[in-house]
Amino acid sequence: MWKQTIGALRLLIVLTIVTGVLYPLAMTGVAQAVFPSQANGSLVYVDNLSSASGLDPDISPEGAYLQVPRVVRERHLSELTVRELIASQVQTRKVGLLGAPRVNVLSLNTALDQLTNK
């Protein structure tokens, strides 16, 4: 029985290293070599406004609220205004079950730009 347990543990360690470290590093290297601009993300443009896209254009409402002090400082808006805008941009779960509440960064930045350009 110990031989099987030790063999299983060895296989677990090897597969963890291969699938958790080596494969992701290899794919990142190939992506950087073959598609350097796509692998590093890009800017998304909507109505001549840009936002860094990354892989996921959404953040959690908590993540958005964590950035309120910086947004207030940089955009010279009241904290209440920014918090209300974030609350209005929160997208709920689909069908009440799937996914998590989220805030689309591009639409939030567009709304912030509209407030500061008045």
FIBARO-655073 format. One record per atom (N, C-alpha, C): residue number from 1; residue in one letter; atom name; x, y, z. Coordinates in steps of 0.05 Angstrom, whole numbers, plus 5000, padded with zeros to 4 digits. Atoms other than C-alpha are relative to their C-alpha. Example, Ala and Ser with C-alpha at 12.3 -4.5 7.8 and 13.67 -1.06 7.14 Angstrom:
// FIBARO-655073
{pos=1; code=A; site=N; u=5018; v=4976; w=5000}
{pos=1; code=A; site=CA; u=5246; v=4910; w=5156}
{pos=1; code=A; site=C; u=5018; v=5024; w=5000}
{pos=2; code=S; site=N; u=4984; v=4976; w=4999}
{pos=2; code=S; site=CA; u=5273; v=4979; w=5143}
{pos=2; code=S; site=C; u=4985; v=5022; w=5014}
This chain:
// FIBARO-655073
{pos=1; code=M; site=N; u=5016; v=4976; w=5000}
{pos=1; code=M; site=CA; u=5000; v=5000; w=5000}
{pos=1; code=M; site=C; u=5017; v=5025; w=5000}
{pos=2; code=W; site=N; u=4983; v=4976; w=4999}
{pos=2; code=W; site=CA; u=5057; v=5049; w=5016}
{pos=2; code=W; site=C; u=5012; v=5006; w=4973}
{pos=3; code=K; site=N; u=4989; v=4996; w=5027}
{pos=3; code=K; site=CA; u=5086; v=5038; w=4946}
{pos=3; code=K; site=C; u=4980; v=5016; w=4983}
{pos=4; code=Q; site=N; u=5020; v=4985; w=5016}
{pos=4; code=Q; site=CA; u=5021; v=5061; w=4915}
{pos=4; code=Q; site=C; u=4996; v=5028; w=5010}
{pos=5; code=T; site=N; u=5003; v=4973; w=4989}
{pos=5; code=T; site=CA; u=5015; v=5121; w=4962}
{pos=5; code=T; site=C; u=5024; v=5017; w=4991}
{pos=6; code=I; site=N; u=4976; v=4985; w=5008}
{pos=6; code=I; site=CA; u=5087; v=5143; w=4948}
{pos=6; code=I; site=C; u=5000; v=5005; w=4970}
{pos=7; code=G; site=N; u=5002; v=4995; w=5029}
{pos=7; code=G; site=CA; u=5077; v=5133; w=4873}
{pos=7; code=G; site=C; u=4979; v=5021; w=4993}
{pos=8; code=A; site=N; u=5021; v=4980; w=5005}
{pos=8; code=A; site=CA; u=5013; v=5173; w=4875}
{pos=8; code=A; site=C; u=5009; v=5028; w=5008}
{pos=9; code=L; site=N; u=4989; v=4974; w=4992}
{pos=9; code=L; site=CA; u=5047; v=5230; w=4913}
{pos=9; code=L; site=C; u=5020; v=5010; w=4981}
{pos=10; code=R; site=N; u=4980; v=4992; w=5020}
{pos=10; code=R; site=CA; u=5105; v=5231; w=4864}
{pos=10; code=R; site=C; u=4986; v=5010; w=4975}
{pos=11; code=L; site=N; u=5015; v=4992; w=5024}
{pos=11; code=L; site=CA; u=5056; v=5234; w=4806}
{pos=11; code=L; site=C; u=4986; v=5027; w=5005}
{pos=12; code=L; site=N; u=5014; v=4974; w=4993}
{pos=12; code=L; site=CA; u=5017; v=5290; w=4841}
{pos=12; code=L; site=C; u=5020; v=5023; w=4998}
{pos=13; code=I; site=N; u=4980; v=4979; w=5001}
{pos=13; code=I; site=CA; u=5081; v=5331; w=4850}
{pos=13; code=I; site=C; u=5009; v=5006; w=4972}
{pos=14; code=V; site=N; u=4990; v=4996; w=5027}
{pos=14; code=V; site=CA; u=5105; v=5320; w=4779}
{pos=14; code=V; site=C; u=4978; v=5014; w=4983}
{pos=15; code=L; site=N; u=5021; v=4988; w=5016}
{pos=15; code=L; site=CA; u=5037; v=5337; w=4748}
{pos=15; code=L; site=C; u=4994; v=5028; w=5009}
{pos=16; code=T; site=N; u=5004; v=4973; w=4990}
{pos=16; code=T; site=CA; u=5030; v=5398; w=4793}
{pos=16; code=T; site=C; u=5021; v=5019; w=4989}
{pos=17; code=I; site=N; u=4978; v=4984; w=5011}
{pos=17; code=I; site=CA; u=5098; v=5424; w=4770}
{pos=17; code=I; site=C; u=4996; v=5004; w=4970}
{pos=18; code=V; site=N; u=5004; v=4999; w=5029}
{pos=18; code=V; site=CA; u=5083; v=5408; w=4697}
{pos=18; code=V; site=C; u=4976; v=5018; w=4992}
{pos=19; code=T; site=N; u=5024; v=4986; w=5008}
{pos=19; code=T; site=CA; u=5012; v=5435; w=4693}
{pos=19; code=T; site=C; u=4997; v=5027; w=5015}
{pos=20; code=G; site=N; u=5003; v=4975; w=4985}
{pos=20; code=G; site=CA; u=5018; v=5490; w=4745}
{pos=20; code=G; site=C; u=5022; v=5020; w=4997}
{pos=21; code=V; site=N; u=4977; v=4982; w=5003}
{pos=21; code=V; site=CA; u=5087; v=5519; w=4729}
{pos=21; code=V; site=C; u=5011; v=4999; w=4971}
{pos=22; code=L; site=N; u=4987; v=5002; w=5025}
{pos=22; code=L; site=CA; u=5120; v=5493; w=4666}
{pos=22; code=L; site=C; u=4982; v=5007; w=4976}
{pos=23; code=Y; site=N; u=5018; v=4995; w=5022}
{pos=23; code=Y; site=CA; u=5060; v=5494; w=4619}
{pos=23; code=Y; site=C; u=4992; v=5030; w=4999}
{pos=24; code=P; site=N; u=5006; v=4971; w=5002}
{pos=24; code=P; site=CA; u=5037; v=5565; w=4638}
{pos=24; code=P; site=C; u=5024; v=5017; w=4992}
{pos=25; code=L; site=N; u=4977; v=4985; w=5008}
{pos=25; code=L; site=CA; u=5108; v=5591; w=4632}
{pos=25; code=L; site=C; u=5006; v=4997; w=4970}
{pos=26; code=A; site=N; u=4995; v=5005; w=5029}
{pos=26; code=A; site=CA; u=5116; v=5558; w=4563}
{pos=26; code=A; site=C; u=4979; v=5015; w=4983}
{pos=27; code=M; site=N; u=5021; v=4986; w=5016}
{pos=27; code=M; site=CA; u=5049; v=5586; w=4538}
{pos=27; code=M; site=C; u=5004; v=5031; w=5001}
{pos=28; code=T; site=N; u=4995; v=4971; w=4998}
{pos=28; code=T; site=CA; u=5067; v=5656; w=4564}
{pos=28; code=T; site=C; u=5023; v=5007; w=4982}
{pos=29; code=G; site=N; u=4977; v=4995; w=5018}
{pos=29; code=G; site=CA; u=5134; v=5652; w=4528}
{pos=29; code=G; site=C; u=4993; v=4999; w=4971}
{pos=30; code=V; site=N; u=5008; v=5002; w=5028}
{pos=30; code=V; site=CA; u=5103; v=5629; w=4463}
{pos=30; code=V; site=C; u=4982; v=5024; w=4993}
{pos=31; code=A; site=N; u=5018; v=4977; w=5006}
{pos=31; code=A; site=CA; u=5049; v=5683; w=4467}
{pos=31; code=A; site=C; u=5016; v=5026; w=4997}
{pos=32; code=Q; site=N; u=4983; v=4976; w=5002}
{pos=32; code=Q; site=CA; u=5102; v=5736; w=4480}
{pos=32; code=Q; site=C; u=5016; v=5001; w=4974}
{pos=33; code=A; site=N; u=4983; v=5001; w=5024}
{pos=33; code=A; site=CA; u=5144; v=5712; w=4421}
{pos=33; code=A; site=C; u=4983; v=5003; w=4975}
{pos=34; code=V; site=N; u=5016; v=5000; w=5024}
{pos=34; code=V; site=CA; u=5088; v=5702; w=4371}
{pos=34; code=V; site=C; u=4980; v=5024; w=4998}
{pos=35; code=F; site=N; u=5019; v=4978; w=5000}
{pos=35; code=F; site=CA; u=5037; v=5755; w=4391}
{pos=35; code=F; site=C; u=5007; v=5020; w=5022}
{pos=36; code=P; site=N; u=4992; v=4983; w=4978}
{pos=36; code=P; site=CA; u=5074; v=5807; w=4433}
{pos=36; code=P; site=C; u=4980; v=5022; w=5008}
{pos=37; code=S; site=N; u=5018; v=4979; w=4993}
{pos=37; code=S; site=CA; u=5024; v=5863; w=4428}
{pos=37; code=S; site=C; u=4974; v=4990; w=5012}
{pos=38; code=Q; site=N; u=5025; v=5011; w=4989}
{pos=38; code=Q; site=CA; u=4963; v=5819; w=4441}
{pos=38; code=Q; site=C; u=5005; v=4988; w=5028}
{pos=39; code=A; site=N; u=4994; v=5013; w=4975}
{pos=39; code=A; site=CA; u=4997; v=5783; w=4499}
{pos=39; code=A; site=C; u=5002; v=5020; w=5023}
{pos=40; code=N; site=N; u=4996; v=4980; w=4979}
{pos=40; code=N; site=CA; u=5009; v=5848; w=4536}
{pos=40; code=N; site=C; u=4975; v=5017; w=5005}
{pos=41; code=G; site=N; u=5025; v=4984; w=4997}
{pos=41; code=G; site=CA; u=4937; v=5874; w=4532}
{pos=41; code=G; site=C; u=5000; v=5023; w=4981}
{pos=42; code=S; site=N; u=5002; v=4978; w=5018}
{pos=42; code=S; site=CA; u=4914; v=5935; w=4496}
{pos=42; code=S; site=C; u=4980; v=5021; w=5012}
{pos=43; code=L; site=N; u=5019; v=4980; w=4992}
{pos=43; code=L; site=CA; u=4873; v=5998; w=4503}
{pos=43; code=L; site=C; u=4974; v=4997; w=4984}
{pos=44; code=V; site=N; u=5026; v=5001; w=5013}
{pos=44; code=V; site=CA; u=4799; v=5997; w=4487}
{pos=44; code=V; site=C; u=4990; v=5029; w=4996}
{pos=45; code=Y; site=N; u=5009; v=4973; w=5006}
{pos=45; code=Y; site=CA; u=4772; v=6059; w=4453}
{pos=45; code=Y; site=C; u=4970; v=5000; w=4994}
{pos=46; code=V; site=N; u=5028; v=4996; w=5004}
{pos=46; code=V; site=CA; u=4699; v=6080; w=4457}
{pos=46; code=V; site=C; u=4995; v=5030; w=5000}
{pos=47; code=D; site=N; u=5005; v=4971; w=5003}
{pos=47; code=D; site=CA; u=4678; v=6150; w=4433}
{pos=47; code=D; site=C; u=5024; v=5017; w=5007}
{pos=48; code=N; site=N; u=4975; v=4986; w=4996}
{pos=48; code=N; site=CA; u=4750; v=6173; w=4433}
{pos=48; code=N; site=C; u=5010; v=5000; w=5029}
{pos=49; code=L; site=N; u=4990; v=5004; w=4972}
{pos=49; code=L; site=CA; u=4759; v=6152; w=4506}
{pos=49; code=L; site=C; u=5013; v=4973; w=5001}
{pos=50; code=S; site=N; u=4987; v=5026; w=4999}
{pos=50; code=S; site=CA; u=4806; v=6097; w=4525}
{pos=50; code=S; site=C; u=5001; v=4990; w=5029}
{pos=51; code=S; site=N; u=4997; v=5013; w=4974}
{pos=51; code=S; site=CA; u=4812; v=6048; w=4582}
{pos=51; code=S; site=C; u=5017; v=4975; w=4995}
{pos=52; code=A; site=N; u=4983; v=5024; w=5002}
{pos=52; code=A; site=CA; u=4863; v=5993; w=4594}
{pos=52; code=A; site=C; u=4981; v=4976; w=5003}
{pos=53; code=S; site=N; u=5019; v=5022; w=5000}
{pos=53; code=S; site=CA; u=4827; v=5928; w=4578}
{pos=53; code=S; site=C; u=5009; v=4977; w=5017}
{pos=54; code=G; site=N; u=4992; v=5024; w=4986}
{pos=54; code=G; site=CA; u=4869; v=5872; w=4607}
{pos=54; code=G; site=C; u=4984; v=4977; w=4990}
{pos=55; code=L; site=N; u=5016; v=5023; w=5008}
{pos=55; code=L; site=CA; u=4834; v=5805; w=4604}
{pos=55; code=L; site=C; u=4971; v=5002; w=5008}
{pos=56; code=D; site=N; u=5027; v=4998; w=4989}
{pos=56; code=D; site=CA; u=4773; v=5822; w=4645}
{pos=56; code=D; site=C; u=4993; v=5029; w=5003}
{pos=57; code=P; site=N; u=5007; v=4971; w=4999}
{pos=57; code=P; site=CA; u=4740; v=5890; w=4634}
{pos=57; code=P; site=C; u=4984; v=5007; w=5025}
{pos=58; code=D; site=N; u=5016; v=4995; w=4977}
{pos=58; code=D; site=CA; u=4701; v=5883; w=4699}
{pos=58; code=D; site=C; u=5017; v=4997; w=5026}
{pos=59; code=I; site=N; u=4989; v=5004; w=4973}
{pos=59; code=I; site=CA; u=4721; v=5891; w=4772}
{pos=59; code=I; site=C; u=4977; v=4997; w=5020}
{pos=60; code=S; site=N; u=5021; v=5003; w=4979}
{pos=60; code=S; site=CA; u=4683; v=5876; w=4836}
{pos=60; code=S; site=C; u=4992; v=5028; w=5010}
{pos=61; code=P; site=N; u=5008; v=4975; w=4988}
{pos=61; code=P; site=CA; u=4643; v=5932; w=4868}
{pos=61; code=P; site=C; u=5019; v=5008; w=5023}
{pos=62; code=E; site=N; u=4981; v=4994; w=4978}
{pos=62; code=E; site=CA; u=4690; v=5926; w=4928}
{pos=62; code=E; site=C; u=5026; v=5012; w=4989}
{pos=63; code=G; site=N; u=4976; v=4989; w=5013}
{pos=63; code=G; site=CA; u=4749; v=5938; w=4882}
{pos=63; code=G; site=C; u=4996; v=5028; w=4990}
{pos=64; code=A; site=N; u=5006; v=4973; w=5009}
{pos=64; code=A; site=CA; u=4716; v=5999; w=4853}
{pos=64; code=A; site=C; u=4998; v=5019; w=5024}
{pos=65; code=Y; site=N; u=5002; v=4983; w=4976}
{pos=65; code=Y; site=CA; u=4700; v=6027; w=4922}
{pos=65; code=Y; site=C; u=5027; v=5005; w=5013}
{pos=66; code=L; site=N; u=4973; v=4996; w=4989}
{pos=66; code=L; site=CA; u=4772; v=6017; w=4944}
{pos=66; code=L; site=C; u=5015; v=5022; w=4985}
{pos=67; code=Q; site=N; u=4986; v=4980; w=5016}
{pos=67; code=Q; site=CA; u=4793; v=6065; w=4889}
{pos=67; code=Q; site=C; u=4987; v=5028; w=5003}
{pos=68; code=V; site=N; u=5014; v=4974; w=4997}
{pos=68; code=V; site=CA; u=4745; v=6121; w=4910}
{pos=68; code=V; site=C; u=5018; v=5023; w=5009}
{pos=69; code=P; site=N; u=4984; v=4978; w=4992}
{pos=69; code=P; site=CA; u=4796; v=6163; w=4948}
{pos=69; code=P; site=C; u=5019; v=5011; w=4977}
{pos=70; code=R; site=N; u=4982; v=4991; w=5022}
{pos=70; code=R; site=CA; u=4844; v=6164; w=4888}
{pos=70; code=R; site=C; u=4984; v=5014; w=4978}
{pos=71; code=V; site=N; u=5017; v=4988; w=5021}
{pos=71; code=V; site=CA; u=4787; v=6179; w=4838}
{pos=71; code=V; site=C; u=4992; v=5028; w=5009}
{pos=72; code=V; site=N; u=5009; v=4974; w=4990}
{pos=72; code=V; site=CA; u=4762; v=6236; w=4883}
{pos=72; code=V; site=C; u=5023; v=5020; w=4998}
{pos=73; code=R; site=N; u=4977; v=4982; w=5001}
{pos=73; code=R; site=CA; u=4832; v=6265; w=4888}
{pos=73; code=R; site=C; u=5008; v=5008; w=4971}
{pos=74; code=E; site=N; u=4991; v=4995; w=5028}
{pos=74; code=E; site=CA; u=4849; v=6259; w=4813}
{pos=74; code=E; site=C; u=4979; v=5015; w=4983}
{pos=75; code=R; site=N; u=5020; v=4989; w=5017}
{pos=75; code=R; site=CA; u=4782; v=6280; w=4785}
{pos=75; code=R; site=C; u=4985; v=5024; w=5013}
{pos=76; code=H; site=N; u=5011; v=4977; w=4986}
{pos=76; code=H; site=CA; u=4764; v=6333; w=4837}
{pos=76; code=H; site=C; u=4969; v=4999; w=5002}
{pos=77; code=L; site=N; u=5029; v=5004; w=4996}
{pos=77; code=L; site=CA; u=4695; v=6304; w=4851}
{pos=77; code=L; site=C; u=4995; v=4993; w=5029}
{pos=78; code=S; site=N; u=5006; v=5007; w=4972}
{pos=78; code=S; site=CA; u=4660; v=6292; w=4917}
{pos=78; code=S; site=C; u=4999; v=4970; w=5003}
{pos=79; code=E; site=N; u=5000; v=5029; w=4995}
{pos=79; code=E; site=CA; u=4665; v=6224; w=4949}
{pos=79; code=E; site=C; u=4972; v=4989; w=4996}
{pos=80; code=L; site=N; u=5028; v=5009; w=5003}
{pos=80; code=L; site=CA; u=4589; v=6219; w=4950}
{pos=80; code=L; site=C; u=4993; v=4996; w=4971}
{pos=81; code=T; site=N; u=5005; v=5002; w=5029}
{pos=81; code=T; site=CA; u=4585; v=6232; w=4875}
{pos=81; code=T; site=C; u=5012; v=4975; w=4988}
{pos=82; code=V; site=N; u=4986; v=5024; w=5011}
{pos=82; code=V; site=CA; u=4636; v=6178; w=4859}
{pos=82; code=V; site=C; u=4987; v=4975; w=5010}
{pos=83; code=R; site=N; u=5013; v=5023; w=4989}
{pos=83; code=R; site=CA; u=4604; v=6128; w=4906}
{pos=83; code=R; site=C; u=4973; v=4994; w=4987}
{pos=84; code=E; site=N; u=5026; v=5003; w=5013}
{pos=84; code=E; site=CA; u=4535; v=6141; w=4875}
{pos=84; code=E; site=C; u=5003; v=4990; w=4972}
{pos=85; code=L; site=N; u=4995; v=5008; w=5028}
{pos=85; code=L; site=CA; u=4563; v=6133; w=4805}
{pos=85; code=L; site=C; u=5008; v=4970; w=4999}
{pos=86; code=I; site=N; u=4992; v=5028; w=4999}
{pos=86; code=I; site=CA; u=4596; v=6067; w=4824}
{pos=86; code=I; site=C; u=4975; v=4983; w=5005}
{pos=87; code=A; site=N; u=5024; v=5016; w=4994}
{pos=87; code=A; site=CA; u=4530; v=6042; w=4854}
{pos=87; code=A; site=C; u=4982; v=4998; w=4976}
{pos=88; code=S; site=N; u=5018; v=5001; w=5024}
{pos=88; code=S; site=CA; u=4493; v=6060; w=4790}
{pos=88; code=S; site=C; u=5012; v=4983; w=4978}
{pos=89; code=Q; site=N; u=4987; v=5016; w=5021}
{pos=89; code=Q; site=CA; u=4544; v=6021; w=4748}
{pos=89; code=Q; site=C; u=5002; v=4970; w=5008}
{pos=90; code=V; site=N; u=4998; v=5028; w=4992}
{pos=90; code=V; site=CA; u=4540; v=5956; w=4788}
{pos=90; code=V; site=C; u=4981; v=4983; w=4984}
{pos=91; code=Q; site=N; u=5017; v=5019; w=5015}
{pos=91; code=Q; site=CA; u=4515; v=5899; w=4744}
{pos=91; code=Q; site=C; u=4996; v=4976; w=5018}
{pos=92; code=T; site=N; u=5006; v=5022; w=4982}
{pos=92; code=T; site=CA; u=4480; v=5844; w=4782}
{pos=92; code=T; site=C; u=5005; v=4973; w=4987}
{pos=93; code=R; site=N; u=4997; v=5027; w=5010}
{pos=93; code=R; site=CA; u=4482; v=5769; w=4774}
{pos=93; code=R; site=C; u=4981; v=4995; w=4978}
{pos=94; code=K; site=N; u=5018; v=5007; w=5021}
{pos=94; code=K; site=CA; u=4452; v=5739; w=4712}
{pos=94; code=K; site=C; u=4980; v=4980; w=5010}
{pos=95; code=V; site=N; u=5022; v=5017; w=4992}
{pos=95; code=V; site=CA; u=4385; v=5706; w=4724}
{pos=95; code=V; site=C; u=5000; v=4997; w=5031}
{pos=96; code=G; site=N; u=5000; v=5000; w=4971}
{pos=96; code=G; site=CA; u=4397; v=5721; w=4798}
{pos=96; code=G; site=C; u=5018; v=4979; w=5012}
{pos=97; code=L; site=N; u=4984; v=5022; w=4990}
{pos=97; code=L; site=CA; u=4445; v=5662; w=4804}
{pos=97; code=L; site=C; u=5029; v=5000; w=4990}
{pos=98; code=L; site=N; u=4974; v=5004; w=5014}
{pos=98; code=L; site=CA; u=4503; v=5663; w=4755}
{pos=98; code=L; site=C; u=5018; v=5025; w=5002}
{pos=99; code=G; site=N; u=4980; v=4978; w=4999}
{pos=99; code=G; site=CA; u=4566; v=5705; w=4763}
{pos=99; code=G; site=C; u=4999; v=5014; w=5027}
{pos=100; code=A; site=N; u=4999; v=4984; w=4976}
{pos=100; code=A; site=CA; u=4580; v=5758; w=4814}
{pos=100; code=A; site=C; u=4995; v=5029; w=4993}
{pos=101; code=P; site=N; u=5004; v=4972; w=5006}
{pos=101; code=P; site=CA; u=4563; v=5831; w=4820}
{pos=101; code=P; site=C; u=5027; v=5012; w=4989}
{pos=102; code=R; site=N; u=4976; v=4990; w=5013}
{pos=102; code=R; site=CA; u=4612; v=5871; w=4777}
{pos=102; code=R; site=C; u=4995; v=5028; w=4990}
{pos=103; code=V; site=N; u=5000; v=4973; w=5011}
{pos=103; code=V; site=CA; u=4629; v=5940; w=4751}
{pos=103; code=V; site=C; u=5017; v=5000; w=4975}
{pos=104; code=N; site=N; u=4985; v=4999; w=5024}
{pos=104; code=N; site=CA; u=4650; v=5950; w=4679}
{pos=104; code=N; site=C; u=5018; v=5025; w=5001}
{pos=105; code=V; site=N; u=4981; v=4978; w=4996}
{pos=105; code=V; site=CA; u=4713; v=5994; w=4683}
{pos=105; code=V; site=C; u=4997; v=5021; w=4977}
{pos=106; code=L; site=N; u=5002; v=4981; w=5022}
{pos=106; code=L; site=CA; u=4705; v=6025; w=4614}
{pos=106; code=L; site=C; u=4975; v=5017; w=5002}
{pos=107; code=S; site=N; u=5025; v=4984; w=4997}
{pos=107; code=S; site=CA; u=4632; v=6046; w=4625}
{pos=107; code=S; site=C; u=5002; v=5019; w=5024}
{pos=108; code=L; site=N; u=4997; v=4983; w=4977}
{pos=108; code=L; site=CA; u=4650; v=6073; w=4694}
{pos=108; code=L; site=C; u=5019; v=5024; w=4993}
{pos=109; code=N; site=N; u=4982; v=4979; w=5008}
{pos=109; code=N; site=CA; u=4708; v=6113; w=4666}
{pos=109; code=N; site=C; u=4987; v=5020; w=4980}
{pos=110; code=T; site=N; u=5015; v=4982; w=5018}
{pos=110; code=T; site=CA; u=4664; v=6140; w=4610}
{pos=110; code=T; site=C; u=4981; v=5018; w=5015}
{pos=111; code=A; site=N; u=5019; v=4984; w=4984}
{pos=111; code=A; site=CA; u=4612; v=6162; w=4661}
{pos=111; code=A; site=C; u=5015; v=5021; w=5016}
{pos=112; code=L; site=N; u=4983; v=4981; w=4985}
{pos=112; code=L; site=CA; u=4667; v=6195; w=4703}
{pos=112; code=L; site=C; u=5009; v=5022; w=4982}
{pos=113; code=D; site=N; u=4991; v=4979; w=5019}
{pos=113; code=D; site=CA; u=4693; v=6231; w=4641}
{pos=113; code=D; site=C; u=4977; v=5019; w=4994}
{pos=114; code=Q; site=N; u=5023; v=4983; w=5006}
{pos=114; code=Q; site=CA; u=4623; v=6257; w=4626}
{pos=114; code=Q; site=C; u=4995; v=5019; w=5024}
{pos=115; code=L; site=N; u=5004; v=4983; w=4977}
{pos=115; code=L; site=CA; u=4618; v=6284; w=4697}
{pos=115; code=L; site=C; u=5021; v=5022; w=5002}
{pos=116; code=T; site=N; u=4978; v=4980; w=4997}
{pos=116; code=T; site=CA; u=4686; v=6319; w=4696}
{pos=116; code=T; site=C; u=5002; v=5018; w=4975}
{pos=117; code=N; site=N; u=4999; v=4983; w=5024}
{pos=117; code=N; site=CA; u=4676; v=6347; w=4625}
{pos=117; code=N; site=C; u=4977; v=5019; w=4998}
{pos=118; code=K; site=N; u=5023; v=4982; w=5001}
{pos=118; code=K; site=CA; u=4613; v=6385; w=4643}
{pos=118; code=K; site=C; u=5009; v=5029; w=5004}
